[in-house]
């Protein structure tokens, strides 16, 4: 994961990694919760010098325009190394 580039939009590399990782986990390790968060953001299109392109447009398939909200999905496991619930 340390070599994964994180940009706005759907992160297909992360989905592929989770699929591979999930296959090597036992049932208890796969128990998790999907947390979803949304917030309003300032609508703007700006040039990002770090990645060398413009950011701020909607990145959802079949949608267009300038982004006004950010949506985050976070997958959180119940089991942690060295501890049990």
N, C-alpha and C positions, 0 to 999 in steps of 0.2 A: 504493500500500500504506500510505502514511502516514496515510490517513484510515480505515483498516480498524479496526474495534473487535474486540479479541481477548478472547473470553470462553471459559470452559470449554465443552467439547463439540466437535462436529464443525464445523469452520470452512468452511462452504460458499463464502463469499466468497473465501477463499484458493484453494480448488479451482478456482473460476471464473477467478481471476486467472492461475493456473498454466496453465490450458487456453489462455487468450488469449495469454499470453507464449510458450508452447511453439510455437504456430503460426508465430511470427515468427523462430524460432531455426533455425539449420542443424543437421544431424545431430550434428556434433561438440559443439555447445553443449548439446544435449539429453542427452549422456552424463552419467549421474549415478548415485548410490547412494541407496537408501532405508535410513535408519538408524532402528531402533526401540528405544526404551528404556522401561523400566517400573520403578517404585519404589513401596514401601509408603508410605502417608501416614496421618496421624492421622485417624481417622474422626470427622467433626464437621460440623454444619450451622451456618453463621454468616451474619450479615447483613453484606453488603459495602456500606459507605457510598458507595464510588466509583461503583458501577453501580446501587445502589438496590434490590437484591434478595438473596435468600438464595442461598448457594453451598454445595456439599458433597454434593448428591445426584448419583447416577449420571446421566450424560448420554448413554449409549449407547442407541440405539433398542431398544425391547422389553426393557429392563432397568430395575430400580428399586432403591431403597434408598440408603443412605449410602455414599459413595465410600470405598474402603479402599486403592486403588491408582491411580497416575497413569500414563498411557500417552502417550508422545510419539512422533510420526513426524517425521523431519527428512529433507528432500530436499536432497542436497548435490551440486552440479555439479563435474565434474572440471576444467573449463576456467575460468580466471579471466581477467579483462581484463588484457591486457598480458603474459600469461605462457602458456607451453605446457608440457604434460607430456611 
